[in-house]
């Protein structure tokens, strides 16, 4: 099992979401997990329901030991 597969399982992600990368910073004890939609995913506009690109993105940090 790869690190991305492990975090996919740990986070309980389902299609269309998948883990693209996992990075660990041993100095700060932080793990950064990049979650992205599958490349062929079509999103719908929440207002008009027409297909639109999924260009919005955000970062979130979870403190070590949280959960």
Buried (B, 14 or more C-beta within 10 A) or exposed (E): EEBBEEBBEEEEBEEBBBBEEBEEEEEEEEEEBBBBBEEEEEEEEEEEEEEBEEEEEEEEEEEEEEE
